[in-house]
Amino acid sequence: MKDIAIIAVGGYNEIGRNMTAIRIGKDIVVMDMGIRLDRVQIHEDTDVESLHAADLINMGAIPDDSIMQNVDGKVRAIACTHGHLDHIGAISKLAHKYHAPIIASPFTADLINQEIKSEKIFGVKNPLNIMNAGERFAVTEDIELEFIRVQHSIVDCVFAAIHTPKGIIVYANDFKIDRSPTLGEPPDFARLRALGKQGVLALITETTNASISGKTPSEKIAKDLVWDVLIGTEESKAGVMVTTFSSHIARIRAIIEAAHKMGRKPVLLGRSMEKYWGTAVRTGYAQQNEVAVFGRRKSVDKALKRIMSDGKDKYLPIMTGHQGEPGAILSRVANGETDYLVESGDRVIFSAGIIPQPLNESNRHTVVTKLKMRGGRIYDNVHVSGHACREDHWELLRMIQPEHVIPSHGNLISHGSYLMMAEETGYSLGSNIHLVRNGQELLID
């Protein structure tokens, strides 16, 4: 029977630049090809099209896939579980090395196509296959790839189940267990339980929030938080701005709905807002006429000038810059680089947590300080995470009962927290739970 190996290419030492190769005999399925944004101080509004793969590898920004040269096998498929850049951002830099189809859900595939089209160095000719949750793709005669519906902070997120002669490998990177999402359906628990009964050989799982006790609140809670802050106030004439993740379509839709209830016109500002909202429109998750969108700097500046002219109380600008990124719209507003003036009593809502990294924390602090100096009132962390907390991980383990567990998408701290939780369910380090580092290969017996 064919041996099975898990090759940790990227994302096993850190949060970001995810890439895992699963070898079944001499056939390989690659899961994700992501970028680590903080390594090169880039963000949602920054281009990487002109950067060379070798430079990005040296920076630690994309996976160092040189280990693949020593793996005895051929890549048969590249599967991406969702559209965040830490999972698809290196496709345009690395996928051309592997003459294999790229498989992704509709929203993710649209984003990948945009990445490939904008690439200025490498020509990516890989076929791009669109596959919905609940469907399967025949990788070889005896290996199948299945997508399973799950929730995250971006639409069309899936688990991948690789069906092999030796058993099923489930790749769960990233996810949250949300039973009342505001966009899309809850995770396909029935299918996950069925896989558990069928026999899951190994689970490869993210660990981002494994150190946080309890379970991650539903996106419905985030919508309630946003509405409470936006609608539940008597300061109806004050200027209000919101900043959130451009890729979080469910959150943006909740903010747009709140704007209409406030009697304000919602306006999306920033290149990445334009990018992700356009993708949502093309894939059926949004309507073209729901909101005005301005992406280019000149059009953004013109829109902000119009808002000031008509009156800030008539609009709700939703903009990039939740991490305080230099060059993002919120940073430019805070620096006084636009005609939009933050005045005493104006509200600034951060519907996003700080990504835990020193540069982000510093940038965010700087922007908040500048906004406060102009008289802005700050509403911080009006947000719930898109990542599973400890009890969500416990629930998934109990649901699919894998023989082996491999923590990924994290550092030693998050992996250690996951390990302690897994040991409480009967797993043992070195026996059936395995800590691997970038560049290592794990044989599954």
C-alpha positions in Angstrom: 0.0 0.0 0.0 1.2 3.5 -0.8 3.0 5.4 2.0 1.8 8.8 3.0 3.9 11.8 4.0 3.1 15.3 5.1 5.7 17.9 3.9 5.6 21.1 5.9 6.7 23.7 3.3 5.4 26.9 5.0 3.2 28.1 7.9 4.5 25.6 10.5 6.9 28.1 12.2 4.6 31.1 11.9 1.2 32.5 11.1 1.2 33.0 7.3 2.8 31.7 4.1 0.9 28.5 4.3 1.9 25.6 2.1 1.6 21.9 2.7 2.4 19.0 0.4 0.6 15.7 0.9 2.4 12.8 -0.8 0.5 9.6 -1.4 3.0 7.1 -2.9 4.5 9.2 -5.7 1.5 11.5 -6.2 1.4 14.8 -4.4 -1.4 17.2 -3.6 -0.3 20.7 -2.6 -2.5 22.6 -0.2 -2.4 26.4 -0.3 0.5 28.8 -1.4 0.4 31.8 0.8 2.3 34.9 1.7 3.4 36.3 5.0 2.4 40.0 4.7 4.3 41.4 7.7 7.7 40.2 6.4 7.8 42.8 3.7 5.6 45.4 5.3 2.8 45.0 2.7 -0.9 45.0 3.3 -4.2 44.7 1.5 -3.5 47.8 -0.7 0.0 46.8 -1.7 1.1 45.1 -4.9 3.7 42.3 -4.9 3.5 41.6 -8.7 6.9 43.1 -9.4 8.7 41.2 -6.6 10.7 38.1 -7.6 10.0 34.8 -5.9 13.6 34.3 -4.8 13.6 37.7 -3.1 10.3 36.9 -1.3 11.7 33.6 -0.2 14.8 35.2 1.2 12.6 37.7 3.1 10.6 34.8 4.6 7.5 36.2 2.9 6.6 33.1 0.8 7.2 29.4 1.4 10.7 28.1 0.6 9.6 25.3 -1.6 13.1 24.1 -2.3 12.3 21.1 -0.1 10.0 19.9 -2.9 13.1 19.1 -5.1 13.9 16.2 -2.7 10.4 14.8 -2.6 10.0 11.7 -4.7 6.8 12.3 -6.5 4.9 14.5 -8.9 2.4 17.3 -8.0 -1.0 16.3 -9.3 -3.1 19.1 -7.9 -2.8 22.4 -6.0 -5.9 23.1 -3.8 -6.7 26.4 -2.1 -9.1 26.4 0.8 -10.0 30.1 0.8 -9.0 33.5 -0.6 -6.9 35.1 2.1 -3.5 36.2 0.9 -1.7 34.0 3.5 -3.2 31.1 1.5 -3.2 32.2 -2.1 -0.7 35.1 -2.2 2.2 33.0 -3.5 0.3 31.2 -6.2 1.5 33.7 -8.8 5.1 33.2 -7.7 5.3 29.4 -7.2 2.5 27.5 -9.0 4.2 27.7 -12.5 6.9 25.3 -11.2 4.3 22.6 -10.9 2.4 21.5 -14.0 -0.8 20.8 -12.1 -4.3 22.2 -12.0 -5.3 24.7 -9.3 -8.6 23.8 -7.6 -10.6 26.4 -5.6 -14.1 27.4 -4.8 -15.7 30.2 -6.9 -14.8 33.3 -4.8 -11.3 31.9 -4.2 -10.8 31.0 -7.8 -11.8 34.6 -8.9 -9.2 36.0 -6.5 -6.5 33.6 -7.7 -7.3 34.5 -11.3 -6.7 38.2 -10.4 -3.4 37.4 -8.8 -2.3 35.4 -11.9 -3.4 38.2 -14.3 -1.6 40.9 -12.4 1.7 39.0 -12.0 4.5 40.8 -13.8 7.4 38.3 -13.6 6.1 34.7 -13.9 3.6 33.3 -16.4 1.2 31.0 -14.6 -0.3 28.6 -17.1 -1.8 26.1 -14.7 -5.5 25.3 -15.4 -7.8 26.9 -12.8 -10.7 24.5 -11.9 -13.7 25.8 -9.9 -15.2 23.4 -7.4 -18.0 24.0 -5.0 -18.3 22.7 -1.5 -19.7 19.2 -1.6 -18.1 18.3 -4.9 -15.1 16.1 -5.7 -12.1 16.2 -8.1 -10.4 13.0 -9.3 -6.7 13.7 -8.7 -5.7 10.2 -9.8 -7.5 6.8 -10.2 -7.3 6.2 -6.5 -7.0 9.7 -5.0 -9.9 12.1 -4.7 -10.1 15.7 -3.4 -13.4 16.8 -1.7 -14.4 20.2 -0.5 -16.5 20.5 2.6 -18.4 23.7 3.6 -17.1 25.6 6.6 -17.2 29.2 7.9 -14.3 31.7 8.2 -13.9 35.5 7.9 -14.1 35.2 4.1 -16.8 33.6 2.0 -16.5 30.2 0.1 -14.0 28.8 2.7 -13.7 25.0 2.7 -12.1 22.1 4.4 -10.3 19.8 2.0 -10.6 16.0 2.4 -8.1 14.0 0.4 -9.4 10.4 -0.1 -6.5 7.9 -0.4 -6.3 4.1 -0.4 -4.9 4.3 3.2 -7.5 6.7 4.6 -8.8 10.3 4.6 -6.6 13.3 5.3 -8.6 16.4 6.3 -6.9 19.8 5.8 -8.7 22.4 8.1 -6.9 25.7 7.5 -8.6 28.1 8.4 -12.1 27.8 10.0 -14.5 28.7 12.8 -17.5 26.7 14.0 -20.3 29.2 13.3 -23.8 27.9 13.6 -25.5 31.2 12.8 -23.5 32.9 10.0 -24.8 36.1 8.4 -23.7 35.1 4.9 -23.6 31.5 3.6 -24.5 28.3 5.5 -23.1 26.7 8.7 -20.4 24.1 8.4 -21.4 20.8 6.9 -21.5 18.9 10.2 -23.3 15.9 8.8 -20.5 15.4 6.2 -17.8 15.9 8.8 -19.4 13.3 11.1 -19.7 10.9 8.2 -16.0 11.3 7.4 -15.3 10.5 11.1 -17.2 7.3 10.9 -15.6 6.4 7.6 -12.1 6.9 9.1 -9.9 10.0 9.1 -6.2 9.0 9.0 -4.9 12.5 9.7 -6.1 16.0 10.5 -3.9 19.1 9.5 -5.4 22.0 11.4 -4.8 25.7 12.0 -4.0 26.7 15.6 -4.2 30.5 15.4 -6.6 31.0 18.4 -5.9 27.6 20.1 -4.6 29.4 23.2 -7.9 31.3 23.7 -10.4 29.4 25.9 -14.0 28.9 25.0 -15.5 29.1 21.5 -15.4 31.8 18.9 -18.5 33.9 18.8 -20.7 33.8 15.7 -20.5 36.5 13.0 -24.1 37.2 14.1 -22.6 38.6 17.3 -20.3 40.8 15.3 -23.2 42.1 13.3 -25.0 43.0 16.6 -21.8 44.7 17.9 -21.5 46.8 14.7 -25.2 47.7 14.8 -25.1 48.6 18.5 -22.2 51.0 17.9 -23.5 52.6 14.7 -27.2 52.8 15.4 -27.3 52.9 19.2 -26.1 56.5 19.7 -27.7 59.9 19.9 -24.8 61.6 18.2 -26.6 61.5 14.9 -24.9 64.5 13.3 -21.3 63.4 14.0 -19.0 62.1 11.3 -18.7 58.3 11.4 -16.0 56.2 9.7 -15.6 52.4 9.8 -12.5 50.4 9.0 -12.6 46.6 8.5 -11.1 43.7 6.5 -11.7 44.3 2.8 -12.2 40.5 2.3 -14.8 40.2 5.0 -17.9 40.5 2.8 -20.3 39.4 5.6 -19.0 42.2 7.9 -19.1 44.8 5.2 -22.7 43.9 4.3 -23.6 44.2 8.0 -22.1 47.7 8.0 -23.9 48.7 4.8 -27.2 47.6 6.3 -26.5 49.6 9.4 -25.7 52.7 7.2 -29.1 52.4 5.5 -30.8 52.2 8.9 -28.9 55.3 10.0 -30.1 57.1 6.9 -26.6 57.4 5.6 -25.1 56.5 2.2 -22.4 53.7 2.6 -19.2 54.3 0.6 -16.4 51.7 0.2 -12.9 53.3 -0.1 -9.6 51.7 -1.0 -8.2 49.5 -3.8 -8.7 46.2 -1.8 -12.3 47.2 -1.0 -12.9 47.6 -4.7 -11.1 44.3 -5.4 -13.0 42.1 -2.9 -16.4 43.7 -3.4 -16.1 43.3 -7.2 -15.2 39.7 -6.6 -18.3 39.3 -4.4 -20.5 40.8 -7.1 -19.1 38.5 -9.8 -19.6 35.4 -7.6 -23.1 36.3 -6.3 -22.4 37.4 -2.8 -23.2 41.0 -3.4 -25.1 43.3 -5.8 -23.5 45.9 -7.9 -25.8 48.7 -6.8 -25.7 48.0 -3.1 -22.9 50.5 -2.4 -20.7 53.1 -4.1 -17.1 51.9 -4.4 -13.9 54.0 -5.0 -10.6 52.3 -5.4 -8.0 54.5 -7.1 -6.4 57.3 -5.1 -7.8 60.1 -7.2 -11.4 58.8 -7.1 -11.0 58.2 -3.3 -9.8 61.7 -2.7 -12.7 63.1 -4.9 -15.2 61.0 -2.9 -13.9 62.3 0.4 -14.0 65.8 -0.8 -17.7 65.3 -1.9 -18.5 63.8 1.6 -17.1 67.0 3.3 -19.0 69.2 0.8 -22.4 67.4 1.2 -22.0 66.9 5.0 -20.4 64.0 6.9 -23.7 63.2 8.5 -25.0 62.0 5.1 -22.4 59.3 4.5 -20.8 56.3 6.2 -17.3 55.8 4.7 -16.0 52.2 5.0 -12.3 52.2 4.4 -9.0 50.3 4.4 -6.4 50.8 7.2 -7.6 48.8 10.2 -4.0 47.8 11.0 -2.8 51.4 10.7 -1.0 50.5 7.5 0.9 53.4 5.9 -0.7 54.5 2.7 -4.1 53.0 3.5 -7.1 55.3 3.5 -7.5 55.6 7.2 -3.8 56.5 7.7 -4.1 59.2 5.0 -7.1 60.6 6.7 -5.4 60.6 10.1 -2.3 62.3 8.6 -4.5 65.1 7.1 -3.6 64.0 3.5 -7.2 64.2 2.3 -10.0 66.8 2.4 -11.9 64.6 4.9 -11.4 66.3 8.3 -11.7 64.4 11.5 -13.3 66.8 14.0 -14.2 66.7 17.7 -16.8 64.1 18.3 -16.4 62.2 15.1 -16.5 58.5 15.6 -14.0 56.0 14.2 -15.0 52.3 14.4 -12.4 49.6 14.1 -14.3 46.4 13.2 -11.1 44.4 13.2 -8.7 43.1 15.8 -5.0 43.8 15.7 -3.1 41.1 13.9 -0.6 40.2 16.7 2.7 41.5 15.2 4.9 44.3 16.5 4.7 46.4 13.3 0.9 46.2 13.2 0.6 47.1 16.8 2.9 50.1 16.3 1.2 51.3 13.2 -2.3 51.0 14.8 -1.2 52.9 17.9 0.2 55.7 15.7 -3.0 56.0 13.7 -5.3 55.9 16.8 -3.2 58.6 18.5 -3.4 60.9 15.5 -7.1 60.4 15.2 -7.5 61.2 18.9 -5.4 64.3 18.5 -7.9 65.5 15.9 -10.8 64.9 18.3 -11.9 61.5 17.1 -13.8 59.1 19.4 -12.3 55.6 19.0 -14.5 52.4 19.1 -12.0 49.6 19.2 -12.3 45.9 18.5 -16.0 45.9 17.3 -15.2 42.5 16.0 -15.2 38.7 16.4 -12.5 36.4 15.1 -12.7 34.2 12.1 -10.6 31.5 13.8 -11.5 28.6 16.0 -10.9 28.9 19.7 -9.9 26.0 22.0 -13.4 24.4 22.4 -14.1 24.7 18.7 -10.9 22.6 18.1 -12.1 20.2 20.8 -15.4 19.8 19.0 -13.8 19.2 15.6 -11.5 16.5 17.1 -14.5 14.8 18.6 -16.4 15.1 15.4 -14.0 13.5 13.0 -11.8 11.5 15.4 -8.6 11.5 13.3 -5.9 8.9 14.0 -3.1 11.5 13.7 -3.1 15.3 14.2 -0.7 17.8 12.7 -1.0 21.4 14.0 -0.2 24.1 11.4 -0.7 27.8 10.7 1.0 28.9 13.9 4.1 29.2 16.0 5.3 27.1 18.9 3.1 29.0 21.4 -0.2 28.3 19.5 1.0 24.8 18.6 1.7 24.1 22.3 -1.7 25.3 23.3 -3.3 23.0 20.7 -1.1 20.1 21.9 -2.3 20.5 25.5 -6.0 20.6 24.4 -5.4 17.5 22.2 -3.8 15.6 25.0 -7.0 16.1 27.0 -8.8 14.2 24.4 -6.3 11.3 24.5 -3.7 12.2 21.9 0.0 11.9 22.8 2.9 13.9 21.4 5.1 11.8 19.2 2.6 9.0 19.0 -0.4 10.5 17.2 0.0 14.2 17.5 3.0 15.6 15.6 4.8 18.9 15.8 6.6 19.6 12.5 8.6 22.6 11.4 9.0 24.2 8.0 11.2 22.0 5.7 10.4 18.8 7.5 8.6 15.7 6.2 6.4 13.5 8.4 5.7 9.9 7.4 2.2 8.7 8.5 2.3 5.0 9.5 
